Amino acid sequence: MKFIIGMLTIPIDPIKTDYFKLGNSFISKIHLEFLNDNNIIILPIPYNTTKYNYFINKINGLYIPADTLFSCDSDIFNQTCTNFIKLGIKKNNNGEYFPIYGVCKGIQQMLVSIEENNNQKILDKFDSFNSLYIPLTITKTGYKSKIFKNAPKQFLNKLITEDITRHNHNFGLSPTQFLKSKNLREFYNIVGINYDRKNQPFISIIESYNYPFYGIQFHPESGRDQEYFAEFLKNEYKKNKKEYDINKNDLLKINYNINHDENTDYCNYVFFIHE
């Protein structure tokens, strides 16, 4: 059986003309490699789509990837994430196991989408940009979480004692802000916390109490010795047994007509052209 995972594209800032001329949006190749599996097919979903019901009924799960320095803040992207998360909740309520995963910007959007009125103001600024490698603090309930309850002890010990979680973000959600929100407290369990360079805590891993929704603030797709997260996620997606076919008309136009010099940054991304 083939499993089709929807992956939202990330909008490119028009000011970044060197990148914007290559397409409207992109996905970092490292996210595609993170889900590398002969039985998994990635379906890119335009960040500005209005065909939410169409795409949600084509996929076995959703992946919200990280942004980069040449992406831009976009209310459209934020609203698209929120709409898909709401549809994911509906699918699970109707008996279909539908996982959603968000990383970096993705976890932030998973938190904001559950907060009332899609409130971006709950996010705070942290000194955690430029590849900060630090150990993870796993909460008491985190050890019993779906993510970690079957994890090898050696791996968990490495996570909490070694500098292997890679952070590259300016914003995040503090545990204090999280606890102020009734919606967040009732929906998500805090699995892990990290501390920035100024020793300020921020939420690093979440999972929903009642849904197969998972968010990670750091970058397991590019961190050291974190294959466990990829295997966990792929196994979650494969619990959705609905069979779908990808129509060639569903695939975005990919800009392959670029002479990607391996010494340039361009070769690390897939660029998409869509309306």
PyMOL commands that set and color helices and strands:
alter all, ss='L'
color gray80, all
select helices_A, chain A and resi 17-20+29-34+52-56+75-93+105-114+116-118+120-122+142-144+153-161+175-180+182-187+227-237+248-250+265-268
alter helices_A, ss='H'
color red, helices_A
select strands_A, chain A and resi 3-8+10-11+25-28+40-45+61-64+100-103+124-134+137-138+165-172+188-195+201-208+213-216+253-254+269-273
alter strands_A, ss='S'
color yellow, strands_A
deselect
rebuild
show_as cartoon
